[in-house]
């Protein structure tokens, strides 16, 4: 492979997660990348700190919840002990605001359900000194009406369509129309996905 086909720097990556399946999947994905020089893995915060001190990886991919440990706290410790190791926090279900992630010293946040190529790209970008935070669209940018926002909040509270109709003094048919419009704008298929997407975008408190 010629130098022009390579990334500017081959990177050493540390994966920090307490699940073996995640380690297997991420290591398989990352070792296939031409820009990855070494892929290490740790199952605990203590193990991560020890490996970081020994190998000084360019980037650490740290789960937001490592068993009972806080990934954000592990991120802070890594940044203190190995300031040249940049951190990309990631999670399957949890969430953290960009402000909180940055306060912990992270350079980005990724979701486990992203396509493998997107996760690899995020790791690469963070390793090269860039930041990766999902764009948090606002209500106006999505084109949500005030009534759609109200329906969204009641859906998040667990209300049924008849209950939403009663709360907003509108018909069940109108609630269904607003819900369908919400799903389309949020690019989701159902209530659960709508709530999850809205939380990621900072649309729900």
N, C-alpha and C positions, 0 to 999 in steps of 0.2 A: 504494500500500500504506500503510495507516495505521500509526501508531507502535505501536499495540497488537499488530499482526501481526508486528512485527519483534522480533528479539532485542534485549536491552539495549544491545548494542554490535556494530557490524559489524566484523568482524575481518580483519586482513591475515594471510595464511598463506604460509609458505615450505616448499616440498617439497624435500627433499634426498635424492637417489637417483641412482645412476649409470646407470640404465636408461631409455631414452627412452619405452618403452611404459608404464612406471610413471608417468612424468611426464604423459604424455598422459591416462592413465586417471584419475589423481588430480586433475589440473587440471580435467578435464571434470566430474568428480563435484563438486568443491568450488566451482567457479564457478557451479554450478546452485543452490547453497545461498543463501537470501536473506540470511543473516548474514555472508557472505563479501564483503568489500569489494575485496580484491585477492589474487591467487594468484601467487606468485613461484616460480621453480624454480632449483635449483642442482644441478650434477652432481658437485661435489667439495666437500671441507670448506673449502678456501680461497675458492671461489666463494660458499659459504653465508655465511661470515663477512663477505665484502665486501657481499653483498646485505643482510645483517642490519644492518650498520653504516649502510648508505644508507637503508633503508626501515623499519628497526625493526619487524618484524612482531610481531604479538601472540603467534603460536604457530608453531613450526617442527616439521614432520613429518620426522623424520630416520631413514633406514634404518640398521639395526644394522651393516650392512656396506656401505660406499660404496667399491666397488672393493676396493683394498687397505687402505683407511682404516677405522678403528674409529668407528662411529657414536657410541659412548659417549664417546670422546675429543672428537669434534666437538661433542657435547652440552655437555661440560665447558667447551670454549672459547667456545661461544655464550653460555653462562650467565655466564661471566666478562666477556666484552666487551659483551654486551647482556643484563643481568640482568632486564630487563622482557620479554624474549622467552622464553616458556615452551616446553618441548620435549616432544614426544610421540615416543618411539622406536617403530619398527615393523620387522617382519621377515617374510620369507616362510618361512624355514627355521630360522634361528637363534633362540636364546632367551637371556634374561637375567633374573635373579631380580629381584623388586621391590626388594630391598635394594640390589643393585648398580646398578639403574636410578636409584634415588633418590640414591645416592652420586655418580652422574655428574651429578646435577642435573635429571634428567628428572621430569616430572609424570605420566607414564603410559607404557604400552606396549601396542601393538596388533599384530595379525597381519594380513598382507596377504590372507589367505583369509577374513577376516571379511566379512559382507555390507556393501555400500557404505554403507548407512544407519548401520550400527553404527560404521564407521570415521569417517564424518562427525560422528556424535554425539560420539565420543571427542575428535576435533579441537576441536569446539565447546566441550566441557566443559573441556578443558585451557586453551583460549584464554580462558575465563571465570574461570580461577583454581582449577579443581577438579583432582583427581587421578583417573586411570583406570588401575587395575591389575586384571587378571583375577583373580577370587577363586580362591585356591589351596585347593581342598578337600583335606582330609586323608583318610587311609585310613579312619578311623572314620566320617567324614561321608559317605563313599561307601558305607559298609557292606561294605567288603572284608574277607573272612576272612583269617586268617593263611595258609591254604593258597592262597587266590587271590592274595595278595600274593607268595607264593613262586613260583607259576606265572608271574605277571607279570614278576618279575625274571629268570626263566630264559628267558622269551620275549624279553625285552630283550637277553639274552646271545646270542640266536640259536639256541637249542636247538630241535630238532624235538620233536613230541609224544612219540615213542618215547623220546627222550633225556630229556625232562622226566619221563616216567613212571619211567624207570630211576633218575633222580637222586632223586626223591621217594618211590620205592618204592610207587607206585600204578599202577593200570591205565591204559592209553591212553584207555579210555572215560571214566575219571574225570578225566583231564587235559582231555579234550574238554568235559566238563560244566563244569569250572572255567573254561575259556577262554570258553565261551558266556556264563557268568554274568559274567565280567569285561567282555566286550564290551557286555553289556546295561547294567551299572552305569556304565561309562565312556562309554556312548552312542556306540560306534564299531562298525565292521563287520568289521574284520580285524586281524591282528597289527600291521601297520605303523601303523595308526591308533591302536591301543591303546598302543603304545610312545610315539608322538608325544604323545598326550593325557596319558599318565602323566607324561611329562617336563615338560609345561606345568604340570601340577598339583603338581609337586614330589614325586611319588611314587617317583621313581627317582634314585639318587645320580648 
